[in-house]
């Protein structure tokens, strides 16, 4: 038989996908259907890591997934046995150990052949990998962490980056990427803040949708995670319970996912580990079926976060055993269990209706058909045919990583020192983030995620340090570097040399912040939560001693979360925030400091003034945002959401609102003029905020409703027009229906959540209106050059 006339009718690419899937399901035994719902993580036995020889107790285990060592026994099951009836997914072939492209491609082919040869029907498995800061593979480009994407306020740039990531993955036979993270930051102490795109739902929604479009344009399924509520755990503790009511969940947490489902066509969703108000997401049919599928129309697959199904037994304790956990998860709406099959095994048979097994298998097989895996001419070798031409850290990738980094570095305050004087002769560079390239990378970057277990492999990529970049950037200046202290620890022995270097210099650049890791092996990242927002270790003390020298000190924070800088901000000569800017971060930071790079990034999270957890995020009702004197704790941030300076100046004025009154089912436009009043070209991010003055439930004092990053030449002015449908004012009412209420809306436009010079009002008229299931999610923006009489 040929590909044109396959022996198995479901392999015929000329038939509609739905028909092929039904033909295949009809040919399957129930055991073969169940097998499609599982996965296999080959090599997850924790035996190969170089660091294992040095491990003395369980605390030294370097996991790359939660409780990986606890579930490592599943890694001893041979792939042939695990796939005797077929298999749904192959887990992280490239992302678990350091393999070259050739070695990884060969292993993909090997594992595929095992699955094909040892199952009756020979249905290929789908290959998934992590891709949060780029393809999590040895030697692959490390882009900035997701929190840095938020700082760009540039969905199109994020989309281009994701297309590059997807292109590399697709060429190596990868079908699904476990990104983006659409969690909205609720507490800065949470370790996974670095994996998010910020604290505002609309910002996260637009950037996340851009990532989905980019990744899927390359033929790789994007996976939205973590659905939903994970970022709001009590005390910011990883896997902590989420004490959140349904209204907050619907208004703050869910819109980011809804946008990527409805506007970007995301192909997969991953459940959250957390329970919200006592119901674990992995067993919540309201969340996974009613909301996701019935309301939003999601048609893809829901995959479990790693071991989320057995966690229903071992962690949440709502299931009696693994089979019970699997049944609850399947009934709720999880289709595929990752990373290994524990709850979705043959224990499902007879425990749940076969229709539920068919439902999940049908969804996965549909994706396999759409990806070409069910075609008669598909072969493992063809799936990696492009591997020989792939450079995972190509010049094009690095150029994009540089652009991302440059557009993400935030100038908090240029002070008296920035840009650096080109005539400087002596510069001190101090701090643990100045010469350790790992501090530029997030916890899901391969050098931080996997390579700590394989120390002899180095980083696998070239990552210039900030010291090296500054030496190149500043040319003839003499640069003396002293670490001062480590990111973590109590060793002060380097303070004296650091202070001496600062005292002898004309300016000191102090680079402090985070080193990402996993489950306590870092100061930021999964399982690396903080009990306060003070800089880790002795770095705060180091800054105080440097500031006491009298030498101007430029403080650069390289971190995955915002840290409280109130104690040092007043004495610093300048402040810069760089959220884990990736492999090209050194050059990007150096360029901003020298002035070669014009900063244009904005804060996707606030910078606190004090380390004790104040403030909360900017998205607060009056009792959470205003300092009315009823408490001694002031929620005012040091720098607000959306803040970021430039080496030029901008004005936002000439507010024009199309209507004074608008029906509750109507639309209005808000137009402002933004002008570059300085002498350099630059970008300004124009931000529109709304406030519902009187509502039936408490509403935020301001909420981002639209934004646009606007490039401007010196003297140039542009009009920025926001088209606001009244659906964009909707909220969840007392009866949990999403409604638009009549009444006054305050309109605010400016360049941060606090710098809002343009203020006006619109009154919504008519009855209370329920928005329905197809509500408008976006605020379109038009930008056009302003024609001004008497101006160039």
Beta strands, then each sheet from edge to edge (+ up, - down):
strand 1: 39-40
strand 2: 89-91
strand 3: 126-129
strand 4: 176-177
strand 5: 221-227
strand 6: 268-271
strand 7: 275-276
strand 8: 279-280
strand 9: 301-303
strand 10: 410-413
strand 11: 426-430
strand 12: 478-482
strand 13: 507-513
strand 14: 552-558
strand 15: 574-578
strand 16: 650-657
strand 17: 661-663
strand 18: 667-676
strand 19: 682-692
strand 20: 703-712
strand 21: 717-725
strand 22: 731-732
strand 23: 738-740
strand 24: 743-750
strand 25: 758-765
strand 26: 769-770
strand 27: 780-785
sheet 1: 1+ 2+ 3+ 4+ 5+ 6+ 9+
sheet 2: 7+ 8-
sheet 3: 10+ 15- 14- 13- 11- 12-
sheet 4: 16+ 18- 21+ 27-
sheet 5: 17+ 25+ 24- 19+ 20-
sheet 6: 22+ 23- 26+
end
